[in-house]
């Protein structure tokens, strides 16, 4: 017979319940809000915008990891990716960012699921991977800058903004963005685990 104090932590992930979906909705909204906070003072500036992925990662780690702890099942991370991707697309962001949210949401779900959503290291890795979703947009500055600029200008971005952004996006900037985002995601996730240690312990999240 399962121990009632640990049964939830030991049980295999199952289907999402109505309560799980409500929790997913709340945490998806929080992810969106804190992503917007991380973007508010950076994205409007064509130079500072390159720091936006790192800022968003720095603010969203505890939310992402707590969602996994509260709903340790396949699905919540995918839902976050789908909803964020849809909102980004309809608000005029580059389509590659929306696609990256969906794809990395699935990848993040699988990574956390490999540890049955109870392994701290895999959950943290899942967040680091998901936090790279803005690169689905920014990386196009190096892959196909003309098409990238044309798309965003067509969606309402000012040409002067794009010209400055293209001029700023030098070769080393992409590596700096990737490194900064990964570092900030790790800091955010580790700090979140420390601040929310009791919640993670009650959810059965372990180091191994």
C-alpha positions as CSV (number, residue, x, y, z in Angstrom):
1,X,0.0,0.0,0.0
2,X,1.3,3.4,-0.9
3,X,2.3,5.7,1.9
4,X,-0.3,8.6,1.9
5,X,2.4,11.1,2.7
6,X,4.6,10.2,-0.3
7,X,2.1,8.5,-2.7
8,X,1.7,11.7,-4.8
9,X,5.4,11.9,-5.2
10,X,5.8,8.2,-6.2
11,X,2.8,7.9,-8.4
12,X,3.4,7.8,-12.1
13,X,2.4,10.8,-14.1
14,X,-1.1,10.5,-15.5
15,X,-3.7,12.4,-17.5
16,X,-4.2,16.1,-16.8
17,X,-7.2,16.8,-14.6
18,X,-9.4,19.9,-14.7
19,X,-7.5,21.2,-11.7
20,X,-4.2,20.6,-13.5
21,X,-5.4,22.6,-16.4
22,X,-6.4,25.5,-14.2
23,X,-3.0,25.4,-12.6
24,X,-1.4,25.4,-16.1
25,X,-3.5,28.4,-17.0
26,X,-2.4,30.3,-13.9
27,X,1.3,29.5,-14.4
28,X,1.1,30.2,-18.1
29,X,-0.2,33.7,-17.4
30,X,2.6,34.2,-14.8
31,X,5.2,33.1,-17.4
32,X,3.7,35.6,-19.9
33,X,3.6,38.4,-17.4
34,X,7.2,37.9,-16.2
35,X,8.4,37.5,-19.8
36,X,6.8,40.8,-20.6
37,X,8.4,42.4,-17.5
38,X,11.8,41.2,-18.7
39,X,11.1,42.6,-22.2
40,X,9.4,45.9,-21.3
41,X,12.6,48.0,-20.8
42,X,14.7,46.1,-23.3
43,X,12.8,45.0,-26.4
44,X,11.7,48.6,-27.4
45,X,15.4,49.6,-27.8
46,X,17.1,48.1,-30.9
47,X,20.4,47.8,-29.0
48,X,19.2,46.6,-25.6
49,X,16.8,44.1,-27.2
50,X,19.6,41.6,-27.4
51,X,19.5,41.3,-23.6
52,X,15.8,40.5,-23.6
53,X,16.2,36.6,-23.7
54,X,18.5,36.7,-20.7
55,X,16.3,39.0,-18.7
56,X,13.2,36.9,-19.4
57,X,15.1,33.7,-18.4
58,X,16.2,35.4,-15.2
59,X,12.7,36.1,-14.1
60,X,10.8,33.0,-15.1
61,X,12.8,30.1,-13.7
62,X,10.9,29.7,-10.4
63,X,7.6,29.9,-12.1
64,X,8.5,27.2,-14.7
65,X,10.0,24.8,-12.1
66,X,7.2,25.3,-9.6
67,X,4.7,24.4,-12.4
68,X,6.5,21.2,-13.0
69,X,6.5,20.4,-9.3
70,X,2.8,21.1,-8.9
71,X,1.8,19.2,-12.0
72,X,4.4,16.5,-12.5
73,X,2.9,15.2,-15.7
74,X,3.4,15.4,-19.4
75,X,1.6,18.4,-20.8
76,X,2.0,21.5,-18.7
77,X,5.3,22.6,-20.3
78,X,3.8,21.9,-23.8
79,X,0.8,24.0,-22.9
80,X,3.0,26.9,-21.8
81,X,4.9,26.7,-25.1
82,X,1.7,26.5,-27.2
83,X,0.0,29.5,-25.5
84,X,3.1,31.7,-25.4
85,X,3.8,30.8,-29.0
86,X,0.3,31.7,-30.1
87,X,0.3,35.0,-28.2
88,X,3.7,36.0,-29.7
89,X,2.5,35.2,-33.2
90,X,-0.8,37.2,-33.0
91,X,1.0,40.2,-31.4
92,X,3.3,40.5,-34.4
93,X,6.5,38.7,-33.3
94,X,8.6,36.8,-35.8
95,X,7.0,33.4,-36.5
96,X,10.2,31.5,-35.7
97,X,9.9,32.6,-32.0
98,X,6.4,31.2,-31.8
99,X,7.6,28.0,-33.5
100,X,10.5,27.7,-31.1
101,X,8.2,28.1,-28.1
102,X,6.2,25.1,-29.3
103,X,9.2,22.9,-30.2
104,X,11.2,23.7,-27.1
105,X,8.0,23.2,-25.0
106,X,7.8,19.7,-26.3
107,X,11.6,19.1,-25.8
108,X,11.4,20.6,-22.3
109,X,8.5,18.3,-21.5
110,X,10.4,15.2,-22.6
111,X,13.6,16.2,-20.7
112,X,11.7,16.8,-17.4
113,X,9.7,13.6,-18.1
114,X,12.9,11.6,-18.4
115,X,13.2,12.1,-14.7
116,X,9.5,11.6,-14.1
117,X,9.4,15.4,-13.3
118,X,11.1,14.7,-10.0
119,X,14.7,15.1,-10.8
120,X,16.0,18.6,-10.1
121,X,18.8,18.5,-12.6
122,X,16.6,17.4,-15.5
123,X,13.9,19.9,-14.5
124,X,16.5,22.7,-14.5
125,X,17.9,21.5,-17.8
126,X,14.3,21.5,-19.2
127,X,14.0,25.2,-18.2
128,X,17.3,26.1,-19.7
129,X,16.3,24.6,-23.0
130,X,12.9,26.3,-23.0
131,X,14.4,29.6,-22.1
132,X,16.2,29.6,-25.4
133,X,12.9,30.1,-27.3
134,X,13.5,33.8,-28.2
135,X,16.5,32.6,-30.3
136,X,14.0,31.3,-32.8
137,X,13.6,35.0,-33.7
138,X,16.9,36.6,-33.0
139,X,19.0,34.0,-34.7
140,X,17.5,35.0,-38.0
141,X,19.6,38.2,-37.9
142,X,22.5,35.9,-38.7
143,X,20.7,33.3,-40.8
144,X,18.7,35.5,-43.2
145,X,18.8,39.2,-42.1
146,X,17.0,40.6,-45.1
147,X,14.0,38.2,-44.9
148,X,13.9,38.8,-41.1
149,X,13.8,42.6,-41.5
150,X,11.2,42.4,-44.3
151,X,8.9,40.2,-42.2
152,X,9.0,42.4,-39.1
153,X,8.7,45.6,-41.0
154,X,5.7,44.1,-42.7
155,X,4.2,43.3,-39.3
156,X,4.6,47.0,-38.2
157,X,8.2,47.3,-36.9
158,X,9.8,50.6,-37.9
159,X,12.6,50.4,-40.5
160,X,14.9,52.6,-38.4
161,X,14.5,50.1,-35.5
162,X,15.4,47.2,-37.8
163,X,18.4,49.1,-39.4
164,X,19.9,49.8,-35.9
165,X,19.2,46.2,-34.8
166,X,20.9,44.8,-37.9
167,X,23.9,47.0,-37.4
168,X,24.2,46.0,-33.8
169,X,23.9,42.3,-34.4
170,X,27.6,41.6,-35.0
171,X,29.1,38.1,-35.2
172,X,30.0,37.9,-31.5
173,X,26.5,39.1,-30.3
174,X,24.8,35.7,-31.0
175,X,27.3,33.8,-28.8
176,X,26.9,36.5,-26.1
177,X,23.1,36.1,-26.2
178,X,23.2,32.4,-26.0
179,X,25.7,32.4,-23.2
180,X,23.9,35.1,-21.2
181,X,20.6,33.4,-21.6
182,X,21.9,30.0,-20.4
183,X,23.7,31.6,-17.4
184,X,20.6,33.6,-16.4
185,X,18.4,30.6,-16.8
186,X,20.7,28.6,-14.5
187,X,20.9,31.3,-11.9
188,X,17.1,31.8,-12.0
189,X,16.4,28.1,-11.7
190,X,18.9,27.5,-8.9
191,X,17.7,30.5,-7.0
192,X,14.1,29.4,-7.5
193,X,14.9,26.0,-6.1
194,X,16.5,27.5,-3.1
195,X,13.7,30.0,-2.4
196,X,11.0,27.4,-2.9
197,X,12.9,24.5,-1.4
198,X,10.0,23.4,0.9
199,X,7.5,23.4,-2.0
200,X,9.8,21.3,-4.1
201,X,10.5,18.9,-1.1
202,X,6.7,18.5,-0.6
203,X,6.3,17.7,-4.3
204,X,9.0,15.0,-4.1
205,X,11.5,16.8,-6.3
206,X,14.9,15.2,-5.7
207,X,18.5,15.7,-6.8
208,X,18.7,12.3,-8.4
